[in-house]
Amino acid sequence: MKEKEFTSKWITSLREKGIKKFPDDFLIDETIEEINLPSKTLVIGQEFFGSYEVLTVDGAAVLQAENLHKAKCITYSSRTRTCSVKIPKNDDQVKTLVTQYENYLDSIIKAIESDYKKNFPGEKRSNTLINEIFMILNLNRY
């Protein structure tokens, strides 16, 4: 198997299994607020005095998040490019939500890395392929 086939296999597998939607698949009866956003992929910008910029990929400022977990929550939610995002009002719940999603992403990364080591013993390009797979699937892990 070549690396290109390996990458294609994982992309197909993850798409067929269905990638969990953030935050919908991780919310548990929290009191939420809904924030309207542009239907674009968002990224975390610079920190300014404890709050974080949330930007579109072309650099347009969208909003300032009070903390890193809220900024992550907003950017992870933008994966599906919806116009509004549901976020728990409680900061502890936001942190829990983000942690659960990051654990989910980490489990995908570990599975890909394990499979890579089986198929390509001694090779060291697993991170490059994982980044490629995540980029194609529009997944980010901050």
C-alpha positions, 0 to 999 in steps of 0.5 A: 500500500502506498501513502496516497492509498492509505490517505484515501482509505482513511478519508473514505472510512471516516466519511462512511462512519460519519464524523461527529458534528460539533457541538450537536453530538456533544451537547448534553442539556446545557443552557445554550446561547446561539451566536450568528456567524458567517457561514465560513470556516473560522480560525483563532487569531491573536490573543488581546488582553485575555480574549481571542480573536475569531477570524474567517480564513481570509482574515476578516474579524468575526468576534472576540471570545472571552477565553480560549475554550470559547474561541475553540468552541466557535471555530470547531463549530464552524466546520459545518459552515452553519450560520449560527452556533450553539454554545453553553452559557456556562464557561465550565460546560464550554470547557467540558464540551471542547475537551470531549471533542478534542478527545474524540479528535485525538482518538482519530489521530491515534487510530490513524497513527497506529494504522500507519505504523502497521503499514509503514514500519520505520517511516516517520511521515504519519503527522504529514498524512494526518494533517492532510486527512484532517485538511481534506475533511475540514477538521482542526485540532488546536 
